[in-house]
């Protein structure tokens, strides 16, 4: 009977088997001798060596066998320049990124599909996301594998496991081309891009593959002025696609710094349809997550149309508008712009009407650190309304924001002390908050009470 699995008489194979056995002894000794917790990686390495030994004995050439053998070589002696910086494994399909760095295709593709637009190694912003095969490194890896007695898998065995197919990739760029075509083609392309970027994060990432992708998306809007205006449905689809793109953190900087994006979003805030206006506000809110974008958006003048839309008060847009204004006013220079553009008056009127009180009180509390805002709060007779909210509201955050605003007013406007004192004498509103409020509310309420007591003492002394 013929024996199966006879070890080859080839000296290279026998030397390879001896090397594997020696490595297996070392790994097993490490596992056995470690009294605490041995590494799971050590067990995996031992398993890979056993698989490689078995493959040598049975002379198997399957992809799984090659993979096990490859893993062993990576762990033992793979040159560093042959390892992918992301996977730390031997590269099977090396490609060159726009930064000039080499990666294994499946791993860098996964990085790009996640919406990243920087080189993982250098952090350089990529001018495009095209992947160029590195034939030189591929050949060097192939020669090294041959010298080690193993076979490098064919790159086609490592297809993309996620993201878009080549057909989808080509379709995406064909849609961008249609945005420069006739109006019907523009409308069809914009609607499809809107749906694709909503449902598939990988399509959002595709906009970083070319420096022209976002400008191409904006073509129907940027060219509309000379053609007598843009079709409302087309504008809504393009603006909503911009909103979808801005959801990815890695896209925020790219989108905001693309010329015409912010001006076109500002223009959309004054458009015909409330859906477009609401989505433009939502896009500005999402983009403003980055401080650098906050400054960029504020400097462009976006707060004025946002405040105008807030003043208009359409229910569909209010939450997105309020969120955008709040985010933008986190930085000091935008507070001054918001106050100058009439935010205090609009916010107080909406609070009086009971509209989105929670969000608007948070914005007003933020703006109240600006001197002119404090003056307007006094001029608009807002103090009684704020005191009533403190007295009647069941929301601790609203009470906290109100008393913070009143504390600033108390410090800067003596003419409002009378209203504060009367509220305290009649209802004990401020004392109650000093005892039962949040820690911040207690501090602010106590500060007001101390200021009022000092004022009484000074009067009595005089």
C-alpha positions in Angstrom: 0.0 0.0 0.0 1.3 3.4 -0.9 2.0 5.8 1.9 0.2 9.1 2.0 1.8 12.3 3.3 5.4 11.2 2.8 7.8 14.1 3.4 9.6 15.2 0.3 13.2 14.2 -0.1 14.0 17.7 -1.4 16.7 19.2 0.9 15.0 22.6 0.8 11.8 21.1 2.0 13.5 19.1 4.8 15.4 22.2 5.9 12.1 24.1 5.9 10.5 21.4 8.1 13.4 21.6 10.6 13.0 25.3 10.8 9.3 25.0 11.4 9.8 22.3 14.2 12.4 24.5 15.9 10.0 27.5 15.9 7.2 25.2 17.1 9.3 24.1 20.1 10.0 27.7 21.0 6.4 28.7 20.8 5.2 25.7 22.9 7.8 26.3 25.5 6.7 30.0 25.8 3.1 28.8 26.3 3.9 26.1 28.8 6.4 28.1 30.9 4.3 31.2 31.2 2.7 31.0 34.7 0.4 33.9 34.1 -1.4 34.7 30.9 0.3 33.7 27.7 -0.5 35.7 24.5 -3.3 34.5 22.2 -1.0 35.6 19.4 1.5 33.0 20.5 -1.1 30.3 20.3 -2.1 31.5 16.8 1.5 31.5 15.7 1.9 27.9 17.0 -1.2 26.9 15.1 0.1 28.5 11.9 3.4 26.6 12.3 1.6 23.3 12.8 -0.5 24.0 9.7 2.6 24.8 7.7 4.2 21.5 8.9 1.2 19.6 7.8 1.1 21.3 4.4 4.8 20.4 3.9 4.1 16.8 4.7 1.1 16.5 2.4 2.5 18.9 -0.2 -0.7 20.9 -0.4 -0.8 24.1 -2.5 -4.3 25.5 -1.6 -4.8 29.1 -0.8 -5.5 28.3 2.8 -2.2 26.5 3.0 -0.3 29.4 1.4 -2.0 31.8 3.8 -0.8 29.8 6.9 2.7 29.6 5.5 2.7 33.3 4.8 1.6 34.1 8.3 4.4 32.1 9.7 7.0 33.8 7.5 5.5 37.2 8.4 6.0 36.4 12.1 9.5 35.0 11.7 11.4 36.8 9.0 9.4 39.0 6.7 11.3 42.2 5.8 9.6 45.3 7.3 9.3 46.9 3.9 7.1 44.0 2.7 4.6 44.5 5.5 1.5 46.7 5.1 1.6 49.6 7.5 -2.1 49.0 8.4 -2.3 45.2 8.7 1.3 44.6 9.7 1.1 41.5 7.4 2.9 40.6 4.2 1.4 42.5 1.3 -0.2 40.4 -1.4 -1.3 43.3 -3.6 0.8 46.4 -2.9 -0.4 49.7 -4.2 0.8 53.3 -4.0 -1.4 56.0 -2.4 -1.5 59.6 -3.5 0.9 60.4 -0.6 3.5 58.1 -2.1 3.2 55.5 0.7 2.7 51.8 -0.2 -0.1 49.7 1.4 -1.9 46.4 0.8 -4.9 47.0 -1.4 -7.7 45.4 0.8 -6.6 47.3 3.9 -6.1 50.8 2.4 -9.4 50.3 0.5 -11.2 49.6 3.7 -9.6 52.8 5.2 -10.8 54.9 2.3 -14.3 53.3 2.2 -14.7 54.4 5.9 -14.5 58.0 4.6 -10.9 58.7 5.6 -9.2 61.2 3.3 -5.7 61.2 4.8 -2.7 59.0 4.5 -2.6 56.7 7.6 1.2 56.9 7.9 1.9 60.6 7.2 -1.6 62.1 7.9 -1.2 64.0 4.6 -4.5 65.1 3.1 -4.9 63.1 -0.1 -5.4 65.0 -3.4 -7.2 61.9 -4.8 -8.0 58.3 -3.7 -6.7 56.5 -6.8 -4.7 53.3 -6.1 -1.6 52.6 -8.3 -0.2 49.1 -8.3 3.4 49.0 -7.0 4.9 46.5 -9.4 8.4 46.9 -8.0 7.5 45.9 -4.5 5.2 43.2 -5.8 8.1 41.6 -7.7 10.4 41.9 -4.7 7.9 40.2 -2.5 7.4 37.5 -5.1 11.2 36.8 -5.3 11.4 36.7 -1.5 8.5 34.2 -1.3 10.2 32.0 -3.8 13.5 32.0 -1.8 11.5 30.9 1.2 9.8 28.1 -0.6 6.3 29.5 -0.5 3.9 30.8 -3.1 2.5 34.3 -3.1 -1.3 34.3 -3.7 -2.6 35.9 -6.8 -4.1 39.4 -6.0 -7.4 38.5 -7.7 -8.0 36.1 -4.7 -8.3 39.2 -2.5 -11.2 41.0 -3.9 -12.7 44.0 -2.1 -14.8 42.8 0.8 -16.7 46.0 1.3 -17.3 49.3 -0.5 -18.3 49.7 -4.2 -17.6 47.6 -7.1 -15.7 48.9 -10.2 -19.1 49.1 -12.0 -20.5 51.2 -9.2 -17.4 53.3 -9.1 -17.7 54.0 -12.9 -21.4 54.7 -12.5 -20.7 57.3 -9.7 -18.4 59.3 -12.0 -20.8 59.0 -14.9 -23.4 60.6 -12.6 -21.1 63.5 -11.9 -20.6 64.0 -15.6 -24.3 64.2 -16.1 -24.5 67.2 -13.7 -23.0 69.2 -16.5 -25.5 68.0 -19.1 -29.1 68.9 -19.8 -31.6 69.8 -17.0 -33.4 66.4 -17.2 -30.0 64.6 -16.9 -28.9 66.8 -14.1 -32.1 66.2 -12.1 -31.9 62.4 -12.6 -28.2 62.3 -11.6 -28.7 64.6 -8.5 -31.6 62.5 -7.2 -29.6 59.3 -7.6 -26.5 60.7 -5.9 -28.8 61.9 -3.0 -30.1 58.4 -2.6 -26.7 56.6 -2.9 -25.0 58.9 -0.4 -27.9 58.5 2.0 -27.9 54.6 1.9 -24.2 53.8 1.3 -21.4 55.4 3.4 -18.9 54.1 0.8 -20.5 56.4 -1.8 -19.9 59.4 0.5 -16.2 58.4 0.5 -16.0 58.3 -3.3 -16.3 62.1 -3.3 -12.7 62.2 -2.0 -11.3 60.3 -4.9 -11.1 63.3 -7.1 -10.5 67.0 -6.3 -13.2 67.8 -8.9 -15.9 65.6 -7.4 -17.5 68.1 -5.1 -17.2 71.0 -7.6 -18.9 68.8 -10.1 -21.7 68.2 -7.7 -22.2 71.9 -7.3 -22.2 72.6 -11.1 -26.0 72.9 -11.4 -26.1 75.4 -8.6 -23.0 77.5 -9.4 -24.1 77.9 -13.0 -27.7 78.7 -12.2 -27.4 82.5 -11.8 -26.5 83.0 -15.5 -29.3 80.8 -16.6 -32.1 82.4 -14.6 -32.2 80.3 -11.5 -32.0 76.6 -10.5 -34.8 74.1 -10.5 -36.1 73.7 -6.9 -36.0 69.9 -7.0 -32.5 69.9 -8.4 -31.3 72.4 -5.7 -32.9 70.3 -2.9 -31.2 67.1 -4.2 -27.7 68.7 -4.5 -28.0 70.4 -1.0 -29.2 67.2 0.6 -26.3 65.3 -1.0 -23.9 67.8 0.6 -25.6 67.1 3.9 -25.1 63.4 3.4 -21.4 63.9 2.6 -20.8 66.1 5.7 -22.0 63.3 8.0 -18.6 61.5 7.7 -16.1 63.2 10.1 -13.3 62.8 7.6 -15.4 64.7 5.0 -16.2 67.7 7.0 -13.0 69.7 6.3 -13.0 68.7 2.7 -16.6 69.8 2.1 -16.4 73.1 4.1 -13.1 74.2 2.4 -14.3 73.5 -1.1 -15.0 76.9 -2.7 -18.7 77.8 -3.1 -20.0 75.2 -0.7 -20.7 77.6 2.2 -22.0 80.4 -0.1 -24.3 78.0 -1.9 -25.6 76.6 1.5 -26.2 80.2 2.5 -28.1 80.8 -0.7 -30.1 77.6 -0.1 -31.2 79.0 3.3 -33.3 81.5 1.4 -34.6 79.1 -1.3 -38.1 78.4 -2.3 -38.7 75.1 -0.5 -38.5 74.6 3.2 -37.0 71.1 2.7 -34.0 72.7 1.0 -33.7 75.4 3.6 -33.9 72.9 6.5 -31.3 70.6 4.9 -28.9 73.5 4.3 -29.2 74.4 8.0 -28.6 70.8 8.9 -25.5 70.7 6.6 -24.1 73.8 8.3 -24.7 72.3 11.7 -22.9 69.0 10.8 -20.0 70.9 9.2 -19.7 73.1 12.3 -18.6 70.2 14.4 -15.0 71.3 13.5 -13.8 74.5 15.1 -12.0 75.5 12.0 -15.3 75.1 10.1 -17.1 77.2 12.7 -14.7 80.1 12.0 -15.0 79.6 8.3 -18.8 79.5 8.3 -19.1 82.5 10.6 -16.7 84.6 8.6 -18.7 83.8 5.4 -21.7 85.4 7.0 -23.9 82.4 7.4 -25.3 83.4 10.8 -27.6 86.1 9.3 -29.6 83.8 7.0 -29.7 81.3 9.8 -31.2 83.9 12.2 -33.6 85.0 9.5 -34.8 81.4 9.1 -35.2 81.1 12.8 -37.2 84.3 12.9 -39.5 82.9 10.2 -40.2 80.0 12.5 -41.1 77.2 10.2 -41.5 74.0 12.4 -39.6 71.8 9.9 -36.5 74.0 10.1 -36.4 75.2 13.6 -34.4 72.4 15.3 -31.7 72.3 12.6 -31.4 76.1 12.6 -31.2 76.3 16.4 -28.6 73.5 16.4 -26.5 75.2 13.8 -26.6 78.6 15.6 -25.7 77.0 18.9 -22.7 75.1 17.4 -21.4 78.2 15.6 -21.6 80.4 18.7 -19.4 78.2 20.7 -16.4 80.3 19.4 -16.3 83.9 20.7 -16.1 85.7 17.3 -19.4 84.1 16.2 -21.2 85.3 19.4 -20.5 88.9 18.4 -21.7 88.2 14.8 -24.9 86.5 16.1 -25.6 89.5 18.4 -24.9 92.0 15.6 -27.2 90.1 13.3 -30.2 90.2 15.6 -30.2 86.8 17.3 -31.1 88.1 20.8 -34.4 89.7 19.7 -35.4 86.7 17.6 -34.6 84.2 20.4 -36.5 86.2 23.1 -39.6 86.5 20.9 -39.6 82.7 20.2 -39.1 81.9 23.9 -42.1 84.2 24.7 -44.1 82.2 22.2 -43.0 78.9 23.8 -41.2 77.7 20.6 -38.2 75.4 21.1 -37.5 76.9 24.5 -34.9 74.4 25.5 -32.6 75.0 22.5 -33.1 78.7 22.4 -32.4 79.2 26.1 -29.1 77.4 25.7 -28.2 79.8 22.9 -29.2 82.8 24.8 -27.2 81.7 27.8 -24.2 81.4 25.6 -24.8 84.8 24.0 -25.3 86.5 27.4 -21.5 86.6 28.0 -21.5 89.4 25.3 -22.1 92.9 26.7 -24.4 94.0 23.9 -26.6 90.9 24.4 -27.0 91.7 28.1 -28.2 95.2 27.1 -30.7 93.8 24.6 -32.1 91.4 27.1 -32.8 94.3 29.4 -34.2 96.5 26.7 -36.5 93.8 25.5 -37.9 93.3 29.0 -37.0 89.6 29.0 -36.2 89.4 32.8 -39.8 88.7 33.9 -40.2 85.9 31.3 -36.9 84.3 32.4 -38.0 84.5 36.1 -41.3 82.9 35.2 -39.5 80.0 33.5 -37.4 79.5 36.6 -40.5 79.5 38.8 -42.7 77.3 36.7 -40.5 75.0 34.6 -39.9 71.4 35.5 -36.8 71.2 33.3 -33.6 71.6 35.4 -31.5 72.5 32.4 -33.9 75.4 31.4 -33.8 76.7 35.0 -30.1 76.5 35.0 -29.8 78.5 31.7 -32.3 81.1 32.8 -30.5 81.7 36.1 -27.2 81.9 34.3 -28.6 84.6 32.1 -30.2 86.5 35.0 -26.9 86.3 36.9 -25.1 88.1 34.0 -27.9 90.7 33.9 -27.7 91.2 37.6 -23.9 91.8 37.4 -24.2 94.3 34.5 -27.6 96.0 34.8 -28.6 97.5 38.2 -31.9 98.6 36.8 -33.1 95.0 36.9 -32.4 94.4 40.6 -35.8 95.6 41.5 -37.5 92.9 39.4 -35.3 90.3 40.8 -35.9 91.4 44.4 -39.7 91.5 43.9 -39.6 88.0 42.5 -37.6 86.7 45.4 -39.8 88.5 48.0 -43.0 87.3 46.4 -42.2 83.7 45.4 -38.7 82.9 46.9 -37.9 81.7 43.4 -34.1 82.4 43.5 -33.7 81.0 47.1 -35.4 77.7 46.1 -33.1 77.3 43.1 -30.1 78.1 45.4 -31.1 75.1 47.5 -32.6 72.6 45.0 -31.1 73.4 41.6 -28.2 71.9 39.7 -24.7 72.7 41.0 -24.3 75.5 38.4 -27.8 76.8 39.0 -27.0 76.9 42.8 -23.9 78.9 42.2 -25.6 81.5 40.0 -28.7 81.8 42.2 -26.5 82.3 45.3 -24.5 84.9 43.4 -27.7 86.9 42.7 -28.9 86.7 46.3 -25.5 87.9 47.6 -25.5 90.8 45.2 -29.1 91.8 46.2 -28.2 91.5 49.9 -25.1 93.7 49.5 -27.2 96.3 47.7 -29.7 96.3 50.6 -26.9 96.7 53.1 -25.4 99.6 51.2 -28.8 101.3 51.0 -29.4 100.9 54.8 -25.9 102.1 55.6 -26.3 105.2 53.4 
